[in-house]
């Protein structure tokens, strides 16, 4: 049974009018991944994750080639809050504030339902590419534990092997005769992984960060009366993460760092959420009702360490080597009332559901300590200036209605509509019509058409980040500021989308299940990082923020940008999934699965700013059209024989193409050009994963050895002309094969 994309509590994934994948907690564990984002990318072909995990801050996921902002995440059907840190690094996720899926312990997950369809009419803003609904465990008995450790052994020759470990535990208790309490926890640590540069081996910038997470989940339910049940869930996560910046040579500040220094950005993050609810039946003559409130927040406090402010040292004779750089907080309080009831009209079943929602969103930015931003700031990761600090909030009011009918035998129709009012930009309406016709028990057709929207987030409207050095300046300007308006910025509008999909559910013979769905997603007024300017106009715009620029600054070293409704795109693709079970008698059982996503995004319209200048250059256009693999194929075989499990996964990442800056050997005029780029193609790659498990003591004890990326496949290397000081040896804006190569691990688990 599924609970995502339908208000019918008796709907299964195969009988759904929209494509839904169900990924169990056991499947996630068999990936050997430390966290949810990586595990999902290894099990669902429509999902890709970042190569460098959001430059070390946030691990966002992309679905059907779209950004993390177009994916809605639910936990037990309730909207999850997003992170506070904005992805400011260059790439297809620039400007996103995704949900941090990894804040939830893997051990807490019963299964994940992935809805691959537009669902704004059902859930509101953000559900353009699809919905990821994380269902937590609710059992009232048992205790499960596991420990895993692994590394990237082939990287010993070039850098750090990136050792990691994870400890998982979960268990349930009874609350009287009619209640349950389930507790889950996870601790994991990953060392710095530094890949070899072959050009500047002393530089650790091209690396994955050191990261330690401690997470907890509590799920409980209890009957209050015969017809009223109380439920709740709580999640909490603390994360420490340290990310290397570009290495500084001894000549930078020999009196303080005679051997040079390696600045690092450190984030101390707390992420928490709680849902309380009451649900019951027999309201107003038979309605099922659900009343809930959810509060969640993500808080990040960033510091810079192992650094120096060289201009500060020149002016005052000393410099701090570390300091508080900035802080972000993104919070969301959501209240829901949902009612549903089944009817029989003219002898045919009808399902009616309707409800209301109120959501309060707040966003806070805190500036850094003065020495971290004055006179150029701390090197590597300067602090945020007071001009960027502030607090903002908004209210969202929504109402929806959903009707499911079966007018004739074997035909199911669903109609959904939603209205939302935002206090900061106005109203939004969306609707959805779905149909499913069952030709026979082994063949059914389904189709959906819907329109959706994504409201500009508070971060997209108000985020700004300004950095000034003795020789240059750069800034992301708040789109509603006078500085951005000088560069042609206009007020952000919501994204509008139209989703069309059609598919077939087929069982040609027993135990073989096949689904195929074609889709088209048209998004108008996509919110992207655009409005890129450099030179005198950018210098004038940054000056309007109140920041003093150094005298005699070369205007060509000054850049500025802002978020904008930069473009409209059309994404077309096909999802194909199949599974089959082969029974070999005493030689065991093999579960075969195939997942294929074919995907292409094209630029439909490129917008101009108020000055008549295109909002995106060729590089940014490539990030939204060709940086995600054109295809992704996952072939999986799980062989179970006696006490042994053997899982083999073969994944093919298709072609990606990027437009890259000339950075080393090119003429000076092209080194940081925003107009001319070199096209680089990542050719398709196959990656093999293998895991072997032996069970003991009636399956209570399990020992596992596994390897992801068995043959140490990595992306195609960049030519020297396209490397930043020789250390960016891969195109990190393309999503596909990871830069880390082979990962070998061992795991042991015991269940009581």
C-alpha positions as CSV (number, residue, x, y, z in Angstrom):
1,X,0.0,0.0,0.0
2,X,1.2,3.6,-0.8
3,X,0.3,6.9,0.9
4,X,2.1,9.2,-1.6
5,X,0.3,10.7,-4.6
6,X,-3.1,9.5,-3.5
7,X,-5.8,10.1,-0.8
8,X,-7.0,6.5,-1.2
9,X,-5.6,4.4,1.7
10,X,-6.1,1.2,-0.3
11,X,-4.0,2.1,-3.3
12,X,-1.0,0.0,-4.2
13,X,2.1,1.2,-6.2
14,X,1.1,-0.9,-9.3
15,X,-2.5,0.4,-9.2
16,X,-1.4,4.0,-9.0
17,X,-2.2,6.5,-11.7
18,X,1.3,7.9,-11.3
19,X,4.6,6.2,-11.3
20,X,5.8,5.4,-7.8
21,X,8.9,3.6,-6.7
22,X,9.1,1.9,-3.3
23,X,12.6,1.5,-1.9
24,X,12.9,-0.5,1.3
25,X,15.2,0.2,4.2
26,X,17.0,-3.1,3.4
27,X,17.6,-2.0,-0.2
28,X,19.1,1.3,1.0
29,X,21.4,-0.6,3.4
30,X,22.6,-2.9,0.6
31,X,24.1,0.1,-1.2
32,X,26.8,0.4,1.5
33,X,26.1,4.2,1.5
34,X,26.5,6.2,4.7
35,X,23.5,8.4,4.1
36,X,20.1,8.6,2.3
37,X,21.1,10.9,-0.6
38,X,23.8,8.5,-1.8
39,X,21.7,5.4,-1.2
40,X,18.8,6.9,-3.3
41,X,21.1,7.8,-6.1
42,X,22.3,4.1,-6.2
43,X,18.8,2.6,-6.2
44,X,16.6,5.0,-8.3
45,X,17.6,5.8,-11.9
46,X,15.6,9.1,-11.9
47,X,17.7,10.5,-9.0
48,X,21.2,11.9,-9.1
49,X,23.3,13.4,-6.4
50,X,26.1,15.9,-6.2
51,X,29.7,14.8,-7.0
52,X,31.1,16.9,-4.2
53,X,28.0,16.8,-1.9
54,X,27.1,20.4,-2.4
55,X,30.7,21.5,-2.0
56,X,30.6,19.9,1.4
57,X,27.6,21.8,2.8
58,X,24.4,20.2,1.5
59,X,23.9,16.9,-0.3
60,X,21.0,17.7,-2.7
61,X,19.3,15.3,-5.0
62,X,18.1,16.0,-8.6
63,X,15.1,14.2,-10.0
64,X,14.4,13.9,-13.7
65,X,17.2,16.3,-14.5
66,X,15.8,19.2,-12.4
67,X,17.3,20.9,-9.4
68,X,16.8,20.0,-5.7
69,X,14.5,23.0,-5.4
70,X,12.0,21.2,-7.7
71,X,11.8,18.1,-5.5
72,X,9.4,18.1,-2.5
73,X,10.5,16.0,0.5
74,X,8.0,14.6,3.0
75,X,8.5,12.6,6.2
76,X,5.5,10.4,7.0
77,X,3.5,12.6,4.6
78,X,4.4,15.9,6.2
79,X,6.4,18.6,4.5
80,X,10.1,18.8,5.5
81,X,11.9,22.0,6.0
82,X,14.9,23.0,3.8
83,X,18.4,24.0,4.8
84,X,19.6,27.4,5.7
85,X,22.8,27.4,3.7
86,X,22.5,28.5,0.1
87,X,24.6,26.6,-2.5
88,X,26.8,29.5,-3.7
89,X,29.3,27.4,-5.7
90,X,29.2,27.3,-9.5
91,X,27.1,24.5,-11.0
92,X,23.6,23.3,-11.7
93,X,22.6,23.5,-8.0
94,X,23.7,27.2,-7.7
95,X,21.2,29.0,-5.5
96,X,19.4,25.9,-4.2
97,X,18.4,25.3,-0.5
98,X,17.5,21.6,-0.6
99,X,16.2,19.4,2.2
100,X,19.1,17.7,4.0
101,X,17.9,14.1,3.6
102,X,20.9,12.9,5.5
103,X,19.6,14.5,8.7
104,X,17.5,11.4,9.1
105,X,19.2,8.2,10.3
106,X,19.2,5.4,7.8
107,X,18.2,3.0,10.6
108,X,14.9,4.9,11.1
109,X,13.6,4.3,7.5
110,X,11.0,1.6,6.9
111,X,10.8,2.5,3.2
112,X,10.8,5.5,0.8
113,X,8.1,6.2,-1.7
114,X,9.4,8.2,-4.7
115,X,6.6,9.8,-6.8
116,X,7.9,10.6,-10.2
117,X,5.2,13.1,-11.3
118,X,4.2,16.7,-10.7
119,X,2.2,16.9,-7.5
120,X,1.8,20.6,-6.7
121,X,-2.0,20.3,-6.7
122,X,-1.8,17.8,-3.9
123,X,1.2,19.1,-1.8
124,X,1.8,22.7,-2.9
125,X,5.0,24.4,-3.9
126,X,8.2,22.6,-4.9
127,X,6.5,19.3,-6.1
128,X,7.4,19.9,-9.8
129,X,9.8,17.0,-10.6
130,X,8.3,14.7,-8.0
131,X,8.0,13.8,-4.3
132,X,10.2,11.8,-2.0
133,X,8.2,10.6,1.0
134,X,10.3,9.0,3.8
135,X,8.3,6.5,5.9
136,X,9.7,5.9,9.3
137,X,9.6,2.6,11.2
138,X,6.7,2.1,13.6
139,X,7.3,-1.4,15.0
140,X,6.8,-2.0,18.7
141,X,9.4,-4.7,19.3
142,X,12.9,-5.8,18.4
143,X,16.4,-4.3,18.4
144,X,18.6,-4.0,15.4
145,X,22.3,-2.9,15.4
146,X,25.0,-2.7,12.7
147,X,28.5,-1.3,12.3
148,X,30.2,-0.5,9.0
149,X,33.6,0.8,8.1
150,X,35.3,1.3,4.8
151,X,37.7,3.3,2.7
152,X,38.9,4.1,-0.8
153,X,42.1,2.0,-0.9
154,X,43.2,2.9,-4.5
155,X,43.6,6.5,-3.4
156,X,46.6,5.8,-1.2
157,X,48.9,6.7,-4.1
158,X,47.5,10.2,-4.5
159,X,46.0,11.4,-1.3
160,X,43.8,10.4,1.6
161,X,41.8,7.2,1.3
162,X,38.8,8.7,3.2
163,X,38.2,6.2,5.9
164,X,34.7,6.2,7.4
165,X,32.5,4.3,9.8
166,X,28.8,4.3,10.7
167,X,27.0,2.8,13.7
168,X,23.2,2.2,13.4
169,X,20.7,1.1,15.9
170,X,16.9,1.0,16.1
171,X,14.3,-0.7,18.3
172,X,10.6,-0.7,19.3
173,X,8.7,-0.8,22.6
174,X,5.0,-1.2,23.4
175,X,3.1,1.7,24.9
176,X,0.4,-0.2,26.8
177,X,-1.7,-2.5,24.7
178,X,-2.5,-0.1,21.9
179,X,0.7,2.0,21.3
180,X,4.2,1.9,20.2
181,X,7.5,3.8,20.5
182,X,10.3,3.3,18.0
183,X,13.8,4.8,18.6
184,X,16.5,5.0,15.9
185,X,19.9,6.5,15.9
186,X,23.0,6.8,13.6
187,X,26.5,8.0,14.1
188,X,28.8,8.3,11.1
189,X,32.2,9.8,10.4
190,X,34.0,10.3,7.1
191,X,37.6,11.5,6.8
192,X,38.8,13.9,4.2
193,X,39.1,12.3,0.9
194,X,41.7,14.0,-1.2
195,X,42.2,13.0,-4.8
196,X,45.5,13.3,-6.6
197,X,46.0,16.4,-8.7
198,X,49.2,15.4,-10.6
199,X,49.9,19.1,-10.9
200,X,49.7,20.7,-7.5
201,X,49.8,17.6,-5.2
202,X,50.1,19.9,-2.1
203,X,46.7,21.4,-2.8
204,X,43.8,19.8,-0.9
205,X,41.0,21.9,-2.4
206,X,39.8,19.1,-4.7
207,X,38.4,16.9,-1.9
208,X,35.4,15.7,-0.1
209,X,35.1,17.1,3.4
210,X,35.6,15.6,6.8
211,X,32.1,15.0,8.3
212,X,30.7,13.7,11.5
213,X,26.9,13.3,12.1
214,X,24.9,12.2,15.0
215,X,21.2,11.7,14.3
216,X,18.2,10.5,16.2
217,X,14.6,9.7,15.3
218,X,11.6,9.0,17.6
219,X,8.3,7.7,16.3
220,X,5.3,6.9,18.5
221,X,1.6,6.3,18.4
222,X,-1.1,5.7,21.0
223,X,-4.8,5.4,21.0
224,X,-6.5,8.0,23.1
225,X,-10.1,6.7,22.6
226,X,-11.5,4.0,20.4
227,X,-11.7,6.4,17.5
228,X,-8.9,8.9,18.1
229,X,-5.2,8.2,17.9
230,X,-2.3,10.3,18.8
231,X,1.0,10.2,16.8
232,X,4.3,12.0,16.8
233,X,7.7,11.9,15.3
234,X,10.9,13.8,16.2
235,X,14.2,14.0,14.4
236,X,17.4,15.7,15.5
237,X,20.8,15.8,13.8
238,X,24.1,17.5,14.7
239,X,26.8,17.8,12.1
240,X,30.4,18.9,12.2
241,X,31.9,19.4,8.7
242,X,35.3,20.7,7.7
243,X,36.0,21.6,4.1
244,X,39.4,22.4,2.6
245,X,39.8,25.6,0.7
246,X,42.6,26.3,-1.8
247,X,46.1,25.9,-0.4
248,X,48.2,29.1,0.2
249,X,51.9,29.1,-0.6
250,X,54.6,30.2,1.9
251,X,55.0,33.5,0.1
252,X,51.5,34.7,1.1
253,X,52.4,35.4,4.8
254,X,55.7,33.9,5.8
255,X,55.9,35.7,9.2
256,X,52.7,33.8,10.3
257,X,52.8,30.7,8.1
258,X,56.4,30.0,7.0
259,X,55.3,26.7,5.4
260,X,52.1,28.1,3.8
261,X,48.6,27.4,5.1
262,X,45.5,25.6,4.1
263,X,42.3,27.5,5.1
264,X,39.2,25.5,6.0
265,X,35.5,26.2,6.3
266,X,33.9,24.6,9.4
267,X,30.1,24.2,9.8
268,X,28.5,23.3,13.1
269,X,24.9,22.4,12.1
270,X,21.8,21.5,14.0
271,X,18.7,20.2,12.2
272,X,15.5,19.3,14.0
273,X,11.8,18.7,13.4
274,X,8.8,17.5,15.4
275,X,5.3,16.5,14.3
276,X,2.4,16.1,16.6
277,X,-1.0,14.9,15.4
278,X,-4.4,13.4,16.1
279,X,-6.3,11.2,13.7
280,X,-9.6,9.4,13.8
281,X,-12.8,8.3,12.1
282,X,-16.5,9.0,12.3
283,X,-16.3,12.7,12.1
284,X,-19.3,14.5,10.7
285,X,-21.0,11.2,9.9
286,X,-18.1,9.1,8.7
287,X,-15.1,11.3,7.6
288,X,-11.6,10.2,8.4
289,X,-9.7,13.2,9.8
290,X,-6.1,14.1,10.5
291,X,-5.0,17.2,12.4
292,X,-1.3,17.9,12.7
293,X,1.4,20.5,13.4
294,X,5.0,20.3,12.3
295,X,7.9,22.5,13.3
296,X,11.4,22.2,11.8
297,X,14.5,24.2,11.5
298,X,18.0,24.0,10.1
299,X,20.7,26.1,11.8
300,X,24.3,26.4,10.5
301,X,27.1,28.3,12.1
302,X,30.1,28.6,9.8
303,X,33.7,29.5,10.8
304,X,37.0,29.9,9.0
305,X,40.1,28.3,10.5
306,X,43.8,27.9,9.6
307,X,43.6,31.2,7.7
308,X,44.8,34.8,7.8
309,X,43.7,38.3,6.8
310,X,46.8,39.7,5.0
311,X,45.6,43.3,4.7
312,X,44.5,43.3,8.3
313,X,48.0,42.1,9.2
314,X,49.6,44.9,7.1
315,X,47.4,47.5,8.8
316,X,47.6,46.4,12.4
317,X,50.6,44.1,12.6
318,X,48.6,41.0,13.5
319,X,45.8,38.9,12.1
320,X,43.4,36.4,13.5
321,X,43.9,32.9,12.2
322,X,40.3,31.8,12.7
323,X,36.9,33.5,13.3
324,X,33.1,33.2,13.1
325,X,32.2,33.9,9.5
326,X,28.4,33.7,9.2
327,X,25.2,31.9,10.3
328,X,22.0,30.8,8.7
329,X,18.7,29.6,10.0
330,X,15.7,28.4,8.0
331,X,12.6,27.4,9.9
332,X,9.1,26.2,9.0
333,X,6.0,25.7,11.0
334,X,3.2,23.8,9.2
335,X,-0.4,23.1,10.4
336,X,-2.7,20.8,8.5
337,X,-6.3,19.6,8.6
338,X,-7.2,16.8,6.2
339,X,-10.5,15.0,5.8
340,X,-11.5,12.2,3.5
341,X,-14.4,9.8,3.0
342,X,-15.6,7.2,0.6
343,X,-19.1,7.3,-1.0
344,X,-21.1,5.2,-3.4
345,X,-22.8,7.3,-6.1
346,X,-25.1,5.7,-8.6
347,X,-23.6,2.4,-7.6
348,X,-20.0,3.5,-8.3
349,X,-17.3,4.3,-5.7
350,X,-16.2,7.9,-5.1
351,X,-13.4,9.1,-2.8
352,X,-13.6,12.7,-1.5
353,X,-10.7,14.5,0.3
354,X,-10.2,18.1,1.2
355,X,-8.2,20.1,3.7
356,X,-6.4,23.3,4.7
357,X,-2.9,24.2,5.5
358,X,-1.1,27.1,7.1
359,X,2.7,27.5,6.9
360,X,5.0,30.1,8.5
361,X,8.5,30.3,7.1
362,X,11.3,32.3,8.6
363,X,14.9,32.9,7.3
364,X,17.7,34.5,9.3
365,X,21.3,35.5,8.3
366,X,23.9,36.6,10.8
367,X,27.1,38.4,9.7
368,X,30.6,37.4,10.8
369,X,33.1,39.0,13.2
370,X,34.7,42.1,11.8
371,X,38.2,40.7,11.1
372,X,36.7,37.9,9.0
373,X,35.3,40.4,6.4
374,X,37.2,43.7,6.8
375,X,40.0,44.6,4.5
376,X,39.5,41.6,2.3
377,X,38.6,39.2,5.1
378,X,40.1,35.8,6.1
379,X,41.5,34.0,3.1
380,X,39.7,31.0,1.8
381,X,36.2,31.7,3.2
382,X,35.8,35.4,4.3
383,X,33.0,36.3,6.6
384,X,29.6,37.7,5.7
385,X,29.3,41.5,6.0
386,X,26.6,43.2,8.0
387,X,24.9,44.4,4.8
388,X,23.9,40.8,4.1
389,X,22.4,40.1,7.6
390,X,18.7,40.2,8.3
391,X,15.5,38.3,9.3
392,X,12.5,37.7,7.0
393,X,9.3,35.7,7.3
394,X,6.0,35.0,5.4
395,X,2.7,33.2,5.8
396,X,1.2,30.8,3.4
397,X,-2.5,29.8,3.5
398,X,-3.7,26.9,1.4
399,X,-6.8,24.8,0.6
400,X,-7.2,21.8,-1.5
401,X,-9.8,19.3,-2.8
402,X,-9.3,15.9,-4.3
403,X,-12.0,13.6,-5.9
404,X,-11.4,10.1,-7.1
405,X,-14.1,8.3,-9.0
406,X,-14.6,5.1,-11.0
407,X,-17.4,6.1,-13.5
408,X,-17.2,2.7,-15.2
409,X,-15.7,-0.6,-14.3
410,X,-11.9,-0.7,-14.7
411,X,-11.5,3.1,-15.1
412,X,-10.2,5.3,-12.3
413,X,-10.2,9.1,-12.5
414,X,-8.6,11.5,-10.0
415,X,-9.1,15.3,-9.9
416,X,-7.2,17.5,-7.6
417,X,-7.1,21.3,-7.2
418,X,-5.2,23.6,-4.8
419,X,-5.2,27.3,-4.0
420,X,-2.4,29.0,-2.1
421,X,-1.9,32.6,-0.9
422,X,1.6,33.9,-0.1
423,X,1.9,37.1,1.9
424,X,5.0,38.1,-0.1
425,X,4.0,37.5,-3.7
426,X,0.3,36.6,-3.9
427,X,-1.8,33.7,-5.1
428,X,-1.1,30.4,-6.9
429,X,-3.5,27.8,-8.3
430,X,-2.8,24.3,-9.5
431,X,-4.8,21.4,-10.7
432,X,-4.2,17.7,-11.7
433,X,-6.2,15.1,-13.7
434,X,-5.1,11.5,-13.6
435,X,-6.6,8.4,-15.3
436,X,-5.9,4.7,-15.1
437,X,-7.6,2.1,-17.2
438,X,-7.1,-1.6,-16.5
439,X,-7.5,-3.7,-19.6
440,X,-6.9,-6.9,-17.7
441,X,-5.2,-8.0,-14.6
442,X,-1.9,-8.0,-16.5
443,X,-2.2,-4.8,-18.5
444,X,-3.2,-1.2,-17.5
445,X,-2.6,2.3,-19.0
446,X,-2.2,5.5,-17.0
447,X,-1.9,9.2,-17.8
448,X,-1.6,12.5,-15.9
449,X,-1.8,16.1,-16.8
450,X,-1.2,18.8,-14.2
451,X,0.1,22.3,-13.7
452,X,2.3,23.3,-10.8
453,X,4.3,26.1,-9.2
454,X,7.3,26.8,-7.1
455,X,7.3,29.9,-5.0
456,X,10.5,31.9,-4.7
457,X,12.1,30.9,-1.4
458,X,13.0,33.4,1.2
459,X,16.6,32.7,0.6
460,X,16.2,33.3,-3.2
461,X,14.6,36.7,-2.4
462,X,16.9,37.9,0.3
463,X,20.2,36.1,0.3
464,X,23.3,38.1,-0.4
465,X,27.0,37.5,0.0
466,X,29.7,40.1,-0.6
467,X,33.5,39.6,-0.6
468,X,36.2,42.2,-1.0
469,X,39.9,41.7,-1.4
470,X,42.7,44.2,-2.0
471,X,42.6,43.4,-5.7
472,X,39.0,42.6,-6.4
473,X,35.4,42.1,-5.3
474,X,32.5,39.8,-5.9
475,X,29.0,39.6,-4.7
476,X,25.7,37.8,-4.9
477,X,23.2,40.6,-4.5
478,X,19.7,40.4,-3.0
479,X,17.3,40.6,-6.0
480,X,15.1,43.3,-4.4
481,X,18.1,45.5,-3.5
482,X,19.0,48.8,-5.2
483,X,22.3,47.2,-6.1
484,X,20.7,44.4,-8.0
485,X,18.2,46.8,-9.6
486,X,21.1,48.7,-11.1
487,X,22.1,45.5,-12.8
488,X,18.6,45.0,-14.2
489,X,17.0,42.9,-11.6
490,X,13.2,42.7,-11.3
491,X,11.1,41.1,-8.6
492,X,11.0,37.3,-8.6
493,X,7.9,35.5,-9.9
494,X,7.0,31.9,-9.0
495,X,8.0,29.2,-11.4
496,X,5.0,27.7,-13.3
497,X,5.1,24.2,-14.7
498,X,3.0,21.9,-16.9
499,X,3.5,18.1,-16.5
500,X,2.2,15.6,-19.0
501,X,2.9,11.9,-18.6
502,X,1.6,8.6,-19.9
503,X,2.5,5.0,-19.4
504,X,1.8,1.3,-19.2
505,X,1.8,-1.3,-16.4
506,X,2.4,-4.7,-17.8
507,X,2.8,-8.3,-16.6
508,X,3.5,-10.3,-19.7
509,X,3.8,-13.5,-17.7
510,X,3.9,-14.4,-14.0
511,X,6.6,-12.8,-11.8
512,X,7.6,-10.3,-14.5
513,X,6.4,-6.7,-13.9
514,X,7.1,-3.9,-16.3
515,X,6.3,-0.2,-16.2
516,X,7.1,2.4,-18.8
517,X,6.2,6.1,-18.5
518,X,7.0,9.0,-20.9
519,X,6.9,12.5,-19.5
520,X,7.3,16.1,-20.4
521,X,7.9,18.9,-17.8
522,X,7.7,22.5,-19.0
523,X,8.8,25.1,-16.5
524,X,8.4,28.8,-17.1
525,X,10.3,31.5,-15.3
526,X,12.8,29.2,-13.7
527,X,14.6,30.8,-10.8
528,X,18.4,30.6,-11.3
529,X,21.6,32.4,-10.6
530,X,21.8,34.9,-13.4
531,X,22.4,38.6,-14.1
532,X,26.2,38.1,-14.2
533,X,28.1,41.4,-14.6
534,X,31.7,42.5,-14.3
535,X,33.5,45.7,-14.8
536,X,32.5,49.3,-13.9
537,X,28.7,48.6,-13.5
538,X,29.4,45.7,-11.1
539,X,31.7,47.9,-9.1
540,X,29.0,50.6,-8.9
541,X,26.4,48.1,-7.8
542,X,28.5,46.6,-5.0
543,X,29.3,50.2,-3.9
544,X,25.5,50.7,-3.5
545,X,25.5,48.1,-0.7
546,X,27.5,50.4,1.5
547,X,30.7,48.4,1.3
548,X,33.9,50.5,0.8
549,X,35.9,49.2,-2.2
550,X,39.7,49.6,-2.2
551,X,41.0,52.7,-4.2
552,X,42.4,52.1,-7.6
553,X,40.6,48.7,-8.0
554,X,40.7,47.3,-11.6
555,X,37.0,47.1,-12.6
556,X,37.7,43.9,-14.6
557,X,38.3,42.2,-11.2
558,X,34.8,43.0,-9.9
559,X,31.8,40.7,-10.5
560,X,28.3,40.6,-9.3
561,X,25.1,38.5,-9.9
562,X,21.6,37.9,-8.5
563,X,18.8,35.4,-8.7
564,X,16.3,35.9,-11.5
565,X,13.5,34.3,-13.5
566,X,16.2,33.5,-16.0
567,X,14.8,31.0,-18.4
568,X,12.0,28.5,-19.4
569,X,12.9,24.9,-20.1
570,X,11.3,21.7,-21.4
571,X,12.4,18.4,-20.0
572,X,11.4,15.2,-21.8
573,X,12.1,11.6,-20.9
574,X,11.1,8.0,-20.4
575,X,11.3,5.9,-17.2
576,X,11.3,2.1,-17.6
577,X,11.3,-0.3,-14.6
578,X,11.1,-4.1,-14.6
579,X,11.5,-6.8,-12.0
580,X,11.5,-10.6,-12.2
581,X,12.0,-13.5,-9.8
582,X,13.8,-16.7,-10.9
583,X,13.6,-19.7,-8.6
584,X,16.4,-22.2,-9.0
585,X,15.2,-24.7,-6.4
586,X,18.1,-25.8,-4.1
587,X,20.3,-23.3,-5.9
588,X,18.3,-20.4,-4.5
589,X,16.3,-17.4,-5.8
590,X,17.5,-14.5,-7.9
591,X,15.6,-11.1,-7.8
592,X,16.3,-9.2,-11.1
593,X,15.5,-5.5,-11.4
594,X,16.1,-3.0,-14.2
595,X,15.6,0.7,-14.0
596,X,16.2,3.1,-16.9
597,X,15.8,6.9,-17.0
598,X,16.2,8.6,-20.4
599,X,16.2,12.4,-20.0
600,X,16.8,15.6,-22.0
601,X,16.3,19.2,-21.0
602,X,16.2,22.0,-23.6
603,X,16.2,25.7,-23.2
604,X,12.8,26.9,-24.3
605,X,13.2,30.6,-23.6
606,X,16.1,32.8,-22.3
607,X,15.0,36.0,-20.5
608,X,16.7,39.4,-20.5
609,X,17.2,41.7,-17.6
610,X,15.8,45.2,-17.4
611,X,18.9,46.4,-19.2
612,X,18.2,44.1,-22.2
613,X,21.1,41.7,-21.3
614,X,20.6,37.9,-21.4
615,X,20.4,36.6,-17.9
616,X,22.3,33.4,-18.5
617,X,25.6,32.8,-20.3
618,X,26.5,29.6,-22.2
619,X,28.0,28.0,-19.1
620,X,24.9,28.5,-17.0
621,X,22.7,27.3,-19.8
622,X,24.8,24.1,-19.8
623,X,24.3,23.6,-16.1
624,X,20.5,23.3,-16.5
625,X,20.5,21.4,-19.9
626,X,23.5,19.1,-20.2
627,X,25.1,18.7,-16.7
628,X,22.8,15.8,-15.8
629,X,23.3,12.4,-17.5
630,X,21.2,12.0,-20.6
631,X,20.6,8.4,-19.4
632,X,21.0,6.4,-16.3
633,X,20.6,2.6,-16.1
634,X,20.6,0.4,-13.0
635,X,20.7,-3.4,-13.4
636,X,20.5,-5.3,-10.1
637,X,20.6,-9.0,-9.3
638,X,20.2,-10.3,-5.8
639,X,20.9,-14.0,-5.3
640,X,19.7,-15.6,-2.1
641,X,20.9,-19.2,-1.4
642,X,20.7,-20.7,2.0
643,X,22.4,-18.4,4.5
644,X,24.1,-16.4,1.7
645,X,23.0,-13.2,-0.1
646,X,25.0,-11.9,-3.1
647,X,24.0,-8.5,-4.6
648,X,25.4,-7.2,-7.9
649,X,24.6,-3.8,-9.2
650,X,25.6,-2.4,-12.6
651,X,25.0,1.3,-13.2
652,X,25.6,3.2,-16.4
653,X,25.8,7.0,-16.3
654,X,25.2,8.6,-19.6
655,X,26.8,11.5,-21.3
656,X,27.1,15.0,-19.8
657,X,28.5,18.2,-21.4
658,X,29.8,21.3,-19.7
659,X,31.0,24.7,-20.9
660,X,34.1,25.4,-18.9
661,X,36.3,28.4,-18.3
662,X,39.8,28.7,-19.7
663,X,41.8,28.7,-16.5
664,X,45.5,27.9,-16.9
665,X,47.2,28.1,-20.3
666,X,44.7,30.3,-22.0
667,X,45.2,34.0,-22.8
668,X,44.7,36.2,-19.8
669,X,41.5,37.7,-21.3
670,X,39.8,34.3,-21.3
671,X,40.9,33.0,-17.9
672,X,37.7,34.0,-16.1
673,X,35.6,34.9,-19.1
674,X,31.8,35.0,-18.7
675,X,31.4,35.0,-22.5
676,X,33.7,32.3,-24.0
677,X,34.0,28.8,-22.8
678,X,35.4,25.4,-23.8
679,X,33.0,22.5,-24.3
680,X,33.9,19.4,-22.4
681,X,32.2,16.0,-22.7
682,X,32.0,13.3,-20.1
683,X,31.5,10.1,-22.0
684,X,29.3,7.4,-20.6
685,X,30.7,5.1,-17.8
686,X,29.6,1.8,-16.3
687,X,30.1,1.2,-12.5
688,X,29.9,-2.1,-10.8
689,X,28.9,-2.7,-7.1
690,X,29.2,-6.0,-5.3
691,X,28.0,-7.1,-1.8
692,X,28.2,-10.5,-0.2
693,X,26.4,-11.3,3.1
694,X,26.5,-14.4,5.3
695,X,23.8,-14.9,7.9
696,X,24.3,-16.8,11.2
697,X,22.2,-17.8,14.3
698,X,18.8,-18.0,12.5
699,X,19.6,-14.8,10.6
700,X,20.2,-12.7,13.7
701,X,23.9,-12.2,13.0
702,X,24.9,-10.9,9.6
703,X,28.4,-10.3,8.2
704,X,28.9,-8.4,5.0
705,X,31.8,-7.5,2.7
706,X,31.1,-5.1,-0.2
707,X,32.7,-2.9,-2.8
708,X,31.2,0.0,-4.6
709,X,32.8,0.9,-8.0
710,X,34.7,-2.4,-8.1
711,X,36.8,-1.4,-11.1
712,X,37.8,2.1,-9.8
713,X,36.0,3.9,-12.6
714,X,36.3,7.7,-12.4
715,X,35.1,10.6,-14.6
716,X,37.1,11.7,-17.6
717,X,39.9,14.0,-16.7
718,X,40.0,17.6,-17.8
719,X,42.9,18.8,-20.0
720,X,45.4,21.1,-18.3
721,X,44.0,24.2,-20.0
722,X,40.7,23.7,-18.2
723,X,42.0,23.1,-14.7
724,X,42.0,25.7,-12.0
725,X,45.7,25.9,-10.9
726,X,45.9,22.2,-11.8
727,X,43.7,20.9,-9.0
728,X,40.2,20.7,-10.6
729,X,40.9,17.6,-12.5
730,X,37.3,16.6,-13.1
731,X,34.2,18.5,-14.2
732,X,32.4,18.7,-10.8
733,X,29.3,20.4,-12.3
734,X,28.3,17.1,-14.0
735,X,26.4,14.6,-12.1
736,X,27.4,11.0,-12.5
737,X,30.4,8.8,-11.7
738,X,31.9,9.9,-8.3
739,X,35.4,11.3,-8.1
740,X,36.3,9.0,-5.2
741,X,36.8,5.7,-7.1
742,X,36.4,2.3,-5.5
743,X,35.0,2.1,-2.0
744,X,35.5,-1.1,0.0
745,X,33.6,-1.8,3.2
746,X,32.7,-4.4,5.8
747,X,29.5,-4.5,7.9
748,X,28.3,-6.6,10.8
749,X,24.8,-6.6,12.2
750,X,22.9,-8.2,15.0
751,X,19.2,-8.3,15.7
752,X,17.7,-9.1,19.1
